[in-house]
Amino acid sequence: MTPAREPRGSATDNWLRKHPNLSAAGICFIAFLLFYGITSRGKFQTSDELSVFVTGASLATRGQLQIDEFQWLQDRVNIGQTGPDGHLYIKYFPGNVLASALVYKLTARADDDAYVWSNVGVVPSVTGARWCTRINALWGALGMTALLLLLRRYFDWRTAIATVVLVGACSDWWYQSRGFFSEVGSGAFLMAGLCFAAYEKPSGSALGLALSMLFRPTNLLALPIWASTVWRKGIRTLLSGLIIIAAIGGLALYNWLRFRSPLNFGYGGEGFSASLLNGLYGVLLSPGRSIFVYSPVLLLAVPGAILFFRKEKTLTTLCLITVITFSVAIGHWHAWAGGLSWGSRLMTAIVPVLGVLIAPTLQRAWKNKWIALAAVLLAVAGFSVQVISLLRDPTRVIIEQVTNGNVKWEETLYSVKDSWLALQVRSLSNWQSCDLDSYTLRRWLTNCPE
């Protein structure tokens, strides 16, 4: 007698039941990829973003890192240095450069219009450029997926999902994932490294940290994350550190190819020279750049750290070490405000790490109506800030206000009345649908010219 045939689709159903975390991770990744991709700005706002992209496009089309044709931009703002070979190279890191090279190579069309920036043709394929502007949507989705997987090791589904939704949609992580700055990739792979560490996977943790360093070499500060995993798993796992060494070697090679020095990133005299106290005030408390102004939901991490420490001392300590060391480094950086960038950009990498510490507070919120109310109010405030930044390009707003002499740059940092957020809110009094700061939403919802 022949056995009954297994119903079609049951193998997939069984796999999904056996791997609920991975199934949820796939759903989470796709959902945030679409969310960030659809709301992506679809353009390069600043010289930093543009110079990274054109370096990637140059690598894809010519096999070179040099961008001599953008000397006009270097003459206006500092995007890099001239190397010993006489060619211009940017001062930024290889993460999004390599990603841009790959995406542009795969998506550029030969019969296409040029991508134009500031009335200057940048690359011959606007299609390839548009796809590259969405790279951070990929990294943003990856970061939230890693956060979900980590939280599922310690919390139930509703707490894990609620935390990821609050961090992914009610914090500055959303805005940064709509752009092209390197901090999102840095934070996404840092979160991946922390996730692997929580599951006691030294090689995965090392790989996550190694990749994060390609976006921000200062992520070497997160080395204790990997080291703690090696400590728990034994000396035999120390060899996984070769992955991190390989990343350091890759950064050294990248520097050598540009400036013939393994330690020269092209920043020249720029460095860690700001007053630490002033910088810490700026990134933590100032009305114009505080991480808690643009991501108020992160305030839930303060009581969460206390609650989580009672349960998971090691992971809590690693999160706090990462947050503190990154805050000190950014506060000491000469341009702690992040230049012409909305929100608390330079603090972006630690937003998912703070998300881990939010979860214990939300877990308490299910049984405490006052905590739940506070969480809802902070979430609404954070989501509102993100929507405000979506309605109109914040960079356009601040350029108009500062260059016209209406406010001073310092006032956008330290003044409540003239902070960047306040300027953005006031600018909405004459809002029009064509102001939407999303390329896709403008195309779907308006008839505005591009």
Secondary structure by P-SEA (a helix, b strand, c coil): ccccccccaaaaaaaaaacaaaaaaaaaaaaaaaaaaaacccccccaaaaaaaaaaaaaacccccccccaaaaaacccccccccccbbbbccccaaaaaaaaaaaacccccbbbbbcccccccccaaaaaaaaaaaaaaaaaaaaaaaaaaaacccaaaaaaaaaaaacccaaaaaaacccaaaaaaaaaaaaaaaaaaccaaaaaaaaaaaaaaccccccaaaaaaaaaaaacccccccaaaaaaaaaaaaaaaaaccccccccccccccccccaaaaaaaaccccccccccccccccccaaaaaaaaaccaaaaaaaaaaaaaaaaaaaacccccccccccccccccaaaaaaaaaaaaaaaccccaaaaaaaaaaaaaaaaaaaaaaaccaaaaaaaaaaacccccccccccccccaaaaaaaacccccccccccaaaaaacccccc
